[in-house]
Amino acid sequence: MHRKATALDVAKRAGVSRSAVSLVLNGRGDGNVAKESQDRIRQAAAELNYSPNAIALSLRNQRSRVIGIVSDEVVTSPFDGNIIGGADDVARSRGFVTVVMDTELDASRHEGAVETLLDRQVDGLMYVTVGLKPLDVPPGMLRVPSVLANCYENIPEPRLHHVIPDEVSGGREATEHLLQLGHRDIALLAGLEISPAAPLRVRGYRDAFAAAGLPVREDLVSWAGWDIDAGFHGAMKLLDGVSPGGRPTAIMCANDRLAVGVVLAAARLGLSIPRDISVMGYDNEFRIANTMVPALTSMALPLREMGAAAMTMLLQQIEDPAANRAPAGGAGGAGLETAALETMVPCRLMVRESTGPVPAGR
C-alpha cells in the first residue's frame, strides 16, 4: 500500500520550503511566494496526488472551510445553475466546500436558511438569484463575509459586494451585431418593463443606434413578456401587420424563449431565417440556443464567470478581512468592471445561423 504524500514530499519535489507549500495550497501564495515557485508547487502536488488535510487546516486556522450558498430558486430551476457551478469550482480549488440551500422563491424562508448555515459555522455566505433582481438581504449575512451574485441590495446605500452581468453593454453589442450586418429596421421584443434587466438591455439597444447616428423606429420597440407565446404573438404583429415604416428585417429578443416564438411565427408566415428575417436571442439558454434550427445567435449571460468572480471576492474577504472594503482592480479576472461594491461581468456574443445580411432590396 502506497504511503500518502505529505507537504514535505511536495516541497522536496518542487525544490521549495514546506512553509511555501503551505502558503500556496492554502490560497495565500500571492505576495508571499514567487509565481514560478507557485507553479512548481501546484504541479508537484498534482503529480503526487496531494491535497491539504481539511480538518487539520480548520483546526489550525479556526475556520470551517465551508461556504454557505443561499439561492431563491437556482437549485430547483432549470436556469442559472452555472452561477453555483462557477462558485463551487473556485471554492474547491482553494480547499473550501460549499453547502447550498434553496428557498424555492419563498421569501419567508431566506432568513431561516441563512441562520441555518450560520449555525453550521460557515466561513462566509453567498446569495444567488435567478435573474437580475434587488434583494432584501437577510440580517445574518452582515455577521460574516458575504457577497451577492446576480442580485444587489434593495437599499440606496449597499453594504455588500455584488456581482452582476453588464446588461447595457450586452444589449448594445447584440444590436451592433445586427447593425454591422446592414440591418436598420431592427425590432426589439423587450421582455417586461418591471424586470430590472429588461430596461438595461433596451438602453443598450438605444445606445447602439445613437452611436451609429441612426434613429430608433419606436413602432418596432415593445414590451412583450418572456415566454414563447409572447414571442409568437409579438412577431406576428411585426411581420404580418401593417406598419408605416414597413416590416423589420431583424428581430432582437430579450431572451431565447421569445426568439423561439419569433421563429415559429416566421415559419407560420413562410419566411426563411435568416434569408428573409434575422432573429437574435439573449441568455444563450442551454439546449435551446445551440440546438434550434437554425441555431440561434444569442447574447450569453456570464453565469459561470459571475459565480467564479463572486466566490473569488468572498474568499478574499475571508482570508484578508481588509478586503471587505471596496475591491481594488477588479476581483475575479480580466474584463470585469469594478466600481465600489459593484462588479459587472461582460456578456458574450454567440454568433450562429439565425442572423445574416439584410435582405436584398432593403
Secondary structure as GFF3:
##gff-version 3
##sequence-region A 1 362
A	DSSP	alpha_helix	7	14	.	.	.	ID=ss1
A	DSSP	alpha_helix	18	25	.	.	.	ID=ss2
A	DSSP	alpha_helix	35	47	.	.	.	ID=ss3
A	DSSP	alpha_helix	54	61	.	.	.	ID=ss4
A	DSSP	beta_strand	66	71	.	.	.	ID=ss5
A	DSSP	alpha_helix	81	93	.	.	.	ID=ss6
A	DSSP	beta_strand	97	102	.	.	.	ID=ss7
A	DSSP	three_ten_helix	107	109	.	.	.	ID=ss8
A	DSSP	alpha_helix	110	119	.	.	.	ID=ss9
A	DSSP	beta_strand	124	135	.	.	.	ID=ss10
A	DSSP	three_ten_helix	139	142	.	.	.	ID=ss11
A	DSSP	beta_strand	146	153	.	.	.	ID=ss12
A	DSSP	beta_strand	161	165	.	.	.	ID=ss13
A	DSSP	alpha_helix	167	180	.	.	.	ID=ss14
A	DSSP	beta_strand	186	189	.	.	.	ID=ss15
A	DSSP	alpha_helix	197	211	.	.	.	ID=ss16
A	DSSP	three_ten_helix	218	220	.	.	.	ID=ss17
A	DSSP	beta_strand	221	222	.	.	.	ID=ss18
A	DSSP	alpha_helix	228	240	.	.	.	ID=ss19
A	DSSP	beta_strand	250	253	.	.	.	ID=ss20
A	DSSP	alpha_helix	256	268	.	.	.	ID=ss21
A	DSSP	beta_strand	278	283	.	.	.	ID=ss22
A	DSSP	beta_strand	297	300	.	.	.	ID=ss23
A	DSSP	alpha_helix	303	319	.	.	.	ID=ss24
A	DSSP	three_ten_helix	321	324	.	.	.	ID=ss25
A	DSSP	beta_strand	337	339	.	.	.	ID=ss26
A	DSSP	beta_strand	342	345	.	.	.	ID=ss27
A	DSSP	beta_strand	348	350	.	.	.	ID=ss28
###
